[in-house]
C-alpha cells in the first residue's frame, strides 16, 4: 500500500518494456494500491494456495493533492490511467471488468480465479518452478536475505562515503581560507626582511685593498645571506598562493564527487543543503584565490630582485 500510483505505473512500464523478451510472471500474496498496477502488465498472475483471507488485490485510486477537494476527480484520473494499462494488458479481456465497474476493483483469490486473470498455485512457492516449467527449482530465501543484508551494508557505506566527502570538502575550504589569510602575513614578513632597510641585516664593514675601499668578505657573505633569506621569504608567499589554489581544487573535486552521489538511493535529505553551502563557500573563495595570482607573480618578481642584489 506504500508508494504512489506514479511509482506503480513507472515500474509497470519498465516491465512492459521487456515483456516481449521475458514473460512477466507475478506471484501475488497481497497487492493493494500501487502494487496492484503491476498485475495487468503480467503474462501470468499466480496466487499461492492457501491464499490469504479477504481481498488480496485492490485498486485504490490515489487522491492527488491538487484535487484533494474533489475526490471524484482523483478517481477519474486514476481510472483513465488504469484503463490505458488494461488496454495494453496480455489478459485484456479478463481485466475489462475493472473499467466497466469501478465498484469491482477489489478481489479475493476465488474472485480473481473466476475473472480469469489469476491462477491458483497449488503447493505454494515450491510449486512455482513446476508451474514455470523450470527444472531444477530451489528456494532462494537465504540468498534474498543476503541481498537485503548487502543492500543495508551498501546504504551504510554510501552514507559514510558522503559524510567523509562532506567533511573533507569543508576542511579543504577552511584550509584554503586560512591560507589566503596567511598570504598577507607572509607578505608583511617578507617586506620586513628586505636587506636594504636600515638596520635589517647588518652594518657593513670596509677594508682598504688594492688601492681602494671594498666590503670585507664577511660583510659580503652577510649581505648575500640576507638577500637569500629575503628571496626565500617572497618564495614562501608564492607557495602559500599555490597551496590555497590547490586546496580549492581539492574542495571542488570533493564537491563534484558529492554531487554525483546526490541522486543515488538511498537519498540523504540533508545532502542538498550541505552541497548548497559548499558551493556558496567555494564560489566566494574562488574569487579570493583568483586575486592571489597577481600577488603570486609580484612575490616571485621580488624574490628574483632580491637574488639580483647579491654581491660576488
C-alpha positions in Angstrom: 0.0 0.0 0.0 3.0 2.3 0.3 4.3 4.5 -2.5 2.5 6.4 -5.2 0.5 5.4 -8.2 3.2 7.2 -10.3 5.7 4.7 -8.9 3.5 1.8 -9.8 3.0 3.0 -13.3 6.8 3.5 -13.8 7.5 0.0 -12.6 4.7 -1.4 -14.8 6.2 0.5 -17.8 9.6 -1.0 -17.1 8.1 -4.5 -17.1 6.2 -3.8 -20.3 9.5 -2.8 -22.0 11.0 -6.3 -21.5 7.8 -8.4 -21.8 8.4 -9.4 -25.4 11.8 -10.9 -24.4 11.0 -12.1 -20.9 7.5 -13.2 -20.0 6.3 -11.4 -16.8 5.0 -13.8 -14.1 3.8 -12.2 -10.9 3.3 -14.2 -7.7 0.7 -12.4 -5.5 0.2 -12.8 -1.8 -1.5 -9.4 -1.5 -1.4 -6.4 -3.9 -3.1 -3.3 -2.6 -2.8 0.2 -4.1 0.2 0.9 -6.3 1.5 -2.7 -6.3 -1.8 -3.8 -7.9 -0.8 -1.7 -11.0 1.8 -4.3 -11.9 -0.7 -7.1 -12.4 -2.3 -6.1 -15.7 1.1 -6.0 -17.4 1.9 -9.6 -16.4 1.6 -12.6 -18.8 0.5 -14.7 -15.8 -0.7 -13.8 -12.3 -0.2 -16.7 -9.8 -1.8 -16.8 -6.3 -0.3 -19.4 -3.9 -2.7 -21.7 -2.1 -3.9 -21.4 0.5 -4.4 -17.7 -0.3 -4.6 -15.0 2.3 -8.1 -14.3 3.6 -10.1 -11.3 2.4 -9.3 -9.1 -0.6 -5.8 -9.9 -1.9 -6.0 -7.5 -4.9 -7.4 -4.0 -4.7 -7.0 -1.0 -7.0 -7.4 2.1 -4.7 -7.2 5.4 -6.5 -4.7 7.9 -5.2 -6.0 11.2 -4.0 -3.8 13.8 -5.6 -3.0 16.9 -3.5 -4.1 19.3 -6.2 -7.5 17.6 -6.4 -8.0 16.8 -2.8 -11.2 18.9 -2.6 -12.8 16.7 -5.2 -12.0 13.0 -4.7 -14.1 12.2 -7.8 -11.5 14.0 -10.0 -8.7 11.9 -8.5 -10.7 8.7 -9.1 -11.4 9.7 -12.7 -7.7 10.5 -13.3 -6.6 7.1 -11.8 -9.3 5.3 -13.8 -8.1 6.7 -17.0 -4.5 5.7 -16.3 -5.7 2.2 -15.3 -7.8 1.9 -18.5 -4.7 2.6 -20.5 -2.8 -0.1 -18.6 -5.6 -2.6 -19.1 -5.8 -1.8 -22.8 -2.1 -2.9 -23.2 -2.5 -6.0 -21.0 -1.8 -9.5 -22.4 -5.0 -10.5 -20.5 -7.0 -7.5 -21.6 -10.4 -9.3 -21.8 -10.1 -10.7 -18.2 -9.3 -7.2 -16.8 -12.0 -5.4 -18.7 -14.4 -5.5 -15.7 -12.1 -3.1 -13.9 -13.0 -0.5 -16.4 -16.7 -1.3 -16.7 -17.5 -1.3 -13.0 -15.3 0.8 -10.6 -17.0 -0.9 -7.6 -15.4 -4.2 -8.7 -11.8 -3.3 -8.2 -11.0 -5.5 -5.3 -10.8 -9.3 -5.4 -10.5 -12.3 -3.1 -8.5 -15.2 -4.5 -11.6 -17.1 -5.6 -12.9 -14.0 -7.4 -9.6 -13.5 -9.2 -9.7 -17.1 -10.4 -13.3 -16.7 -11.7 -12.4 -13.5 -13.5 -9.7 -15.4 -15.3 -6.7 -13.2 -14.7 -5.2 -15.2 -11.9 -4.2 -18.9 -11.4 -4.0 -20.9 -8.2 -0.5 -22.1 -7.4 -1.1 -25.4 -5.6 1.7 -26.2 -3.3 2.8 -22.7 -2.6 6.1 -21.2 -3.5 8.0 -24.6 -4.0 5.5 -25.3 -6.8 6.4 -22.2 -8.7 9.2 -23.9 -10.6 6.9 -26.6 -11.9 4.3 -24.0 -13.0 7.0 -22.2 -14.9 8.5 -25.5 -16.2 11.8 -24.6 -14.6 13.9 -27.6 -13.5 15.7 -27.8 -11.2 14.0 -25.3 -8.9 15.0 -24.5 -5.4 14.1 -21.7 -2.9 16.5 -18.8 -2.6 15.3 -17.4 0.7 18.8 -17.2 2.1 20.1 -15.6 -1.0 17.3 -13.0 -0.7 18.4 -12.4 2.9 21.9 -12.0 1.8 20.8 -9.4 -0.9 18.9 -7.5 1.7 21.9 -7.6 4.1 24.2 -6.4 1.3 21.8 -3.6 0.4 21.8 -2.5 4.0 25.6 -2.5 4.1 25.8 -0.6 0.8 23.4 2.0 2.2 25.6 2.4 5.3 28.8 2.6 3.2 27.2 5.2 0.9 26.2 7.3 3.9 29.7 7.0 5.3 31.2 7.9 1.9 29.0 11.0 1.7 29.9 12.0 5.3 33.6 11.7 4.6 33.4 13.7 1.3 31.4 16.4 3.0 33.9 16.7 5.9 36.8 16.7 3.5 35.3 19.4 1.3 34.5 21.7 4.3 38.1 21.0 5.6 39.7 21.9 2.3 37.7 25.1 2.0 38.6 26.1 5.6 42.2 25.4 4.9 42.1 27.4 1.7 40.5 30.3 3.6 43.2 30.1 6.3 46.0 30.1 3.7 44.6 33.2 2.0 44.8 35.0 5.3 48.3 33.7 5.8 49.5 35.2 2.5 49.1 38.7 3.8 51.0 37.9 7.0 53.8 36.4 5.0 53.9 39.4 2.6 54.5 41.6 5.6 57.2 39.3 7.0 59.0 39.2 3.6 58.9 43.0 3.2 60.3 43.4 6.8 63.5 41.4 6.0 64.5 43.4 2.9 68.2 43.8 3.5 68.1 47.3 2.0 66.1 48.6 5.0 68.3 50.4 7.6 69.4 48.1 10.4 67.7 45.0 9.0 70.7 42.9 8.1 73.9 44.3 9.4 76.4 47.2 9.4 78.7 46.5 6.5 82.4 46.9 7.2 85.0 48.1 4.7 88.7 47.4 4.2 91.4 49.0 2.0 92.7 46.6 -0.6 94.5 47.1 -3.9 94.3 50.8 -3.6 90.6 51.1 -2.9 88.0 50.6 -0.2 85.9 47.5 -0.5 83.4 45.5 1.6 85.1 42.9 3.8 84.5 39.2 2.8 82.4 38.7 5.9 80.2 41.7 5.0 79.7 40.4 1.5 78.7 37.0 2.9 76.3 38.5 5.4 74.7 40.6 2.7 74.3 37.6 0.4 72.7 35.6 3.2 70.3 38.4 3.9 69.4 38.6 0.2 68.8 34.8 0.1 66.6 35.0 3.2 64.5 37.8 1.7 64.2 35.9 -1.6 63.1 32.8 0.3 60.5 34.8 2.2 58.9 36.0 -1.0 59.0 32.5 -2.4 57.0 31.4 0.6 54.4 33.9 -0.3 54.1 32.4 -3.8 54.0 28.9 -2.3 51.1 29.9 0.0 49.2 31.2 -3.0 49.8 27.8 -4.8 48.7 25.9 -1.7 45.5 27.9 -1.4 44.7 27.2 -5.1 45.4 23.5 -4.7 43.2 23.2 -1.6 40.4 25.0 -3.5 40.8 22.5 -6.4 40.6 19.6 -3.9 37.4 21.0 -2.4 36.0 21.4 -6.0 36.7 17.8 -6.8 35.2 16.6 -3.5 32.1 18.7 -4.0 31.8 17.3 -7.5 32.1 13.7 -6.2 29.5 14.5 -3.5 27.0 16.0 -6.1 27.4 12.7 -8.2 26.0 10.8 -5.2 23.1 13.0 -4.7 20.7 11.0 -6.9 21.9 7.6 -5.7 19.4 5.8 -3.5 19.0 5.8 -0.6 18.7 9.6 -0.8 20.0 11.8 2.1 17.6 14.6 2.8 20.4 16.7 4.4 22.7 16.4 1.4 21.2 19.2 -0.8 21.7 21.8 1.9 25.3 20.7 2.6 26.0 20.9 -1.2 24.5 24.3 -1.4 26.6 25.6 1.5 29.7 24.1 0.0 29.0 25.6 -3.5 28.5 29.1 -2.0 31.7 28.9 0.1 33.6 27.6 -2.9 32.4 30.4 -5.2 33.4 33.0 -2.6 36.8 31.5 -2.1 37.3 31.1 -5.8 37.1 34.8 -6.3 39.6 35.4 -3.5 42.0 32.7 -4.8 41.8 34.3 -8.3 43.0 37.6 -6.8 46.1 35.8 -5.4 47.5 35.2 -8.9 48.7 38.8 -9.3 50.2 38.7 -5.7 52.0 35.5 -6.5 53.6 37.0 -9.7 54.6 40.0 -7.7 56.1 37.9 -4.9 58.2 35.9 -7.5 59.4 39.1 -9.1 60.5 40.4 -5.7 62.3 37.2 -5.0 64.2 37.5 -8.2 65.1 41.1 -7.4 66.5 40.0 -4.0 68.7 37.5 -5.7 70.0 40.1 -8.2 71.2 42.2 -5.3 73.7 39.5 -4.2 77.3 40.5 -4.5 80.1 38.4 -5.8 
